[in-house]
Amino acid sequence: MMKDPQPSVDQKVRCDACPVACWIRPGMSGACDRYANRDGELIRVDPHVILERTLDQGGRVVPFNQRKSEWAGEIVPEDALFVTAIGAGTTYPDYKPAPFIVSAEVDGVDMVTVVTEGIFSYCGVKVKVDTDRFLGPEQATVRAQGEAVGHVTTGEYGSQMLSLGGVHHLTGGSKKEGRVTCDTLLELSNGKPVELTIDDGSTIVVEAGKAPIINGVPEERMRVGCGSATIGIFAKQWFGKVDEVVVVDDHITGVLSEHASGKVLGIQPTGIKMRGRRSTPGRYFQVADPGTGWGGTSISDPLSILDPFDKSVAKPGMTMFMVSTTGEHSAFFRLDENLVPVEAEMPEALRASTERIKENCEPALSTVLFIAGAGGSLRAGVTENPVRLTRSVKDTLTRVTCGGAPVYVWPGGGITFMVDVTRLPANAFGYVPTPALVAPIEFTLKLEDYAALGGHMDHVRPLGSLGDHESRLVPPVQGNVWPFASDGPRWGRS
Ligand code: SF4
């Protein structure tokens, strides 16, 4: 894309796409590598990405450097093309209209898509790490290259959660902290692996859509459920095959003979005595410290969470199966004449049960959601009256997408959205050294609604007029809702 450069000095051109305002020499690019000086012209380095629905949808969107096809404005059904903001460029300061405001007729309705590569100071990523292993205490600082870039936040079912980035790390700390935070967010958002260390916790490598690597070991599975849920799921399968089962879990450790499901099945008391804090029958909290051992606890010896058996109940020869919530750890014991559990060979039926637990554990992945707020100035590139855009999004008259990917817009004020970074074409994110992330954002709505909210109608251009600039057609990411699909926004189309 070409922009109007500022007056040149010794053939340098001045980029006006962000507050850094680089002077760029001929043949060179600016500080962010997004803009360059080509023969005295300021150009956006990456071609503008347009999604074409009719292209082969057999795989993920092709990377920029493996050009699938170029578009020279030839006639393609307008509802089969979607103009993303990737490579569209940034308009700064945003009182100027967005770089592309493109009209298209879709199902007989005139639509418009307003696209811009937004500069986001208020942005970050939420990272979900599918593991029960201890990554670090809640609120602990997460570091990249030694710099604080985020913190451990509230864990979820079977997953640990990290909150990275945000304006305080980007601009509220030292210059290095801001730069490293920006690099970290950029790498994660573009699907690259990043090594993170957590204070008083683990070192992990996170990559969107891939298994997390925790202290050098790739995580394989999520737990099938907490220890109590695992007891409930498998109680019938254990009935008659063993006297006692303990499912070791950092959250809730389950004990079959005491658990409601054991009672229903008529399993007799075994005299087992657990350490930790009893919650309800057969459910124990805090049997050990959190860690990277059995069931996300610190233990490597499962017997360390037991007190001696009750001599008035337990009998020599009784059997006990201990297993973790992923099936990664398991052991079989028999009580000797002193009622001490002694490890014995695992019966085949229980070996199969361990495999069944493993089979029911989903693959462990790292998930990266980019989150950002479309601020007042970005919205001014869409309309002269920005609050009307916000209202239009809330009223579902306007669909927000990020590189053509569906987003979740938070309720409440502003336009704060989240997007799964694996739903975007490759390398869709950039940065500027202020520091801030650059992310594509598109607003799609009916042309008449755009006019009604005070849109920049004199800058609306037909889709066919885009053929004269550097664009690249790529297929949409498989599984994404097509941005013009009529479900969702109240567009009044069939
Ligand atoms: S950092 Fe990039 S966008 Fe900002 S002025 Fe320099 S070249 Fe332009």
Residues whose N, C-alpha, C, O or C-beta is under 5 A from the ligand:
A	BS01	SF4	C15 A17 C18 V20 A21 C22 G30 A31 C32 Y35 V432 P433
